[in-house]
Amino acid sequence: MIIDMDFRDSKLYLSKSIITHWDAPYESEDLPEEKRDEIYRYIKEHLIKKFGQEKIVEE
């Protein structure tokens, strides 16, 4: 899975809408809402550890 985020901005804008689909070889598998939520939480936790809560803006 590849997500697109701009790390040049002073804030990191995070939204579940950036989690859209699996990449090969898993592209034919469903991406249910529960899994998107899990991936989102994982990304958010990682970004907070790396950059701090104040830099993350949830959309």
Secondary structure by P-SEA (a helix, b strand, c coil): cbbbbbccccbbbbbcccccccccccccccccaaaaaaaaaaaaaaaaacccccccccc
